[in-house]
Amino acid sequence: MQMTGIHEINNDGLCINEVLTDDGLRAILGKLEGVNEKNNYGLVCKRWLLLQSSERRRLCARAGPHMLQRLADRFTRVVDLDFSQSVSRSFYPGVSDKDLHIIAAKFQCLLSLNLQECKGITDAGLTALGKGLPNLHCLDISQCKKITDKGIRPLAEGCPNLSTLRLGGCKFVTDGSLQALSKNCTKLEELGLQSCINITDNGLSTLAEGCRSIRILEMNKCVKVGDTGVIKIAETCPHLKILHLSDCLKIGNKAVMSLAEGCKRLEVLMIGGCRLVSDEAIQALTSVCGPSLRILQLEWCLNISNDSVHSVLSLCPQLENLNIACCDKVTDHAFSCLENGGCGSHLKDLRISNCPGISVVGIALVAKFCCSLQRLDVRSCAQITEETVNGAGIHFADHCKLIYYGTISEHAL
């Protein structure tokens, strides 16, 4: 029915708002698919706008206390609230503790809250969330640098249903927070601890005792974490699929080999910069986890050689991303297995920058057998240039981007 206004009447002389119940209006809203259509729905009249607002589930905004009050009154059934800030706005404190008190009191249906880069938040704000949002499932407070264990403890105690918690960049968080999570948040599936430099093996071991359903664990640059903590995670978290350990300098073969024993369905492993890891561990990993591995990042693992790469390209049929940048022991021979039924058909991203032993001989095999390749990074490979590639008659698919130039740094990879 096309309407020119809210006072449009039907053949019986009744106003549309007199005929349609709220349930009927919700049914109409549910049939609309496009964003513009849904926005136009709220322009009909105040009643339709209020009903549209009450049905909204996700809200992304920046607002102070006064505006938050108004948003809470209008959007009464929001379950996903996003106040995150981009890095470019990280100088601005964003949401404050006062705002969190309002959120905890007014958004009672909330399941997910994103506060990334809101640097004004302190432990007092997290305490309020713990008291007011018992059904919270997902919380992102990464880069909220004032947060300590004093805030995480009441949060964990008050939000036992947490399944996702991102704490990346919260450098004052210690093992005490992991102890609180282990005790109270046994449903935890995803935990981000990047650059939490005070986390140790003891904390990881305690976490593993209570949080046995973890599927995603990100611990890049947790410099105090070593083999012992990862071994405990591998022993007690069999559903682990994604593990980030880049620049955890104490990680060695024992940790990687324990993953092969306990996490047989591992899909993503990032151990760039873990220079204690050698071929023995990678071969053990691929022999068990090879069928499920999709992403493997080994950049700056200086003890990795052709044997590791050969094992990866022979036993990982689902592999999409392989990073062996700066592994100077790797040569063209690493790719020879591609000629004998190797696993390169799904590979989309290959990074071999600063590998002096790789030449056009090796990438010719990549071009021939890795038909899905979309990105090949060969920066600082002395034997691989545009001239040598063209001179060797090597042709990559049109969708494949070759990167010959650019600065390489250990942290950028």
Salt bridges, closest charged atoms under 4 A:
ASP22 OD1 - ARG47 NH2 2.84
ASP23 OD1 - ARG26 NH1 3.36
GLU55 OE2 - ARG26 NE 2.79
GLU55 OE1 - ARG57 NH2 3.86
GLU55 OE2 - ARG77 NH1 2.81
ASP80 OD2 - ARG58 NE 3.39
ASP82 OD2 - ARG58 NH2 3.35
GLU117 OE1 - LYS119 NZ 2.35
ASP140 OD2 - ARG166 NH1 3.95
GLU190 OE2 - ARG166 NE 3.18
GLU218 OE2 - HIS244 ND1 4.00
GLU267 OE2 - LYS241 NZ 3.76
GLU267 OE1 - ARG294 NE 3.22
ASP349 OD1 - ARG351 NE 3.24
ASP349 OD1 - ARG375 NE 3.80
ASP377 OD2 - ARG375 NH2 3.76
ASP377 OD2 - ARG379 NH2 2.85
GLU410 OE2 - ARG275 NH2 2.73
